[in-house]
Amino acid sequence: MSRVHEPSEQLTVVLWKWGEKYSAHHVNALSRSLKLHLRIPHQVVCLTDNTEGLDPDISTLPIPCELGRVHGRSRERALRR
């Protein structure tokens, strides 16, 4: 007989949103989809340059300043989506 393992810790799902290619609508839709389909305890954290419009149950953090330049290039060029 097999038993289902119940995780004792919460999964953290980290999303990145910066610039204008993806909106708060996209982040909210992904968060809601996770809530609907992911059966383990989890939280959603979004690193972003604009928190406007994000659902209140999504934790937000600013994008770290250290990522302003990567390998001598601007963040926009170094981290293309």
Number of C-alpha atoms within 10 A of each C-alpha: 2 4 5 5 6 8 9 8 9 10 12 11 12 12 15 15 18 17 10 8 8 12 16 17 12 13 20 18 13 14 21 16 11 16 15 9 8 10 8 14 13 14 16 20 17 22 17 18 15 18 19 9 11 19 15 9 12 17 14 19 14 13 16 10 8 8 13 13 14 13 8 8 11 12 15 14 10 14 11 6 8
